[in-house]
Amino acid sequence: MKYTLGLIVLSVLVFTSHALAQQSMPAEEKLEKLRLELIDVQGKEAFLRTRAQQLDEDIKPENIARSLAGFGSSRQPIFARS
């Protein structure tokens, strides 16, 4: 019981000290960290925009037909054998 209570108190102290350490970070460091995060997010955004444009291009019917050209027709047969 004392061991569990001690672990809980220790966990709270560690969490509190970590939170206080983050709050006491100088404004310049916070600003630099946020700038780096912004650059990272902008890079991801650019990648995702490019990927979305590529997917939009790939789903056009003429591009689907072209990609399947070597595998036969993309049309259903008029009548199917049973």
C-alpha angles and dihedrals in degrees: 000000000000089000092055092046090049091052091050093050091046091049091051091049093049092047092047094048091048091051092048091048090054092049093050092055110125117254092244092058092047090050093049091048091050091048091053091048090050092052090049093049092047090052091051090047092052091049092049093047090052091047092049091051090050092050091049089053093046095054095056109116094237091053092048090051091048092050091051095044094104093050101054133264125338090209124097116244115256092235128016128210117245 
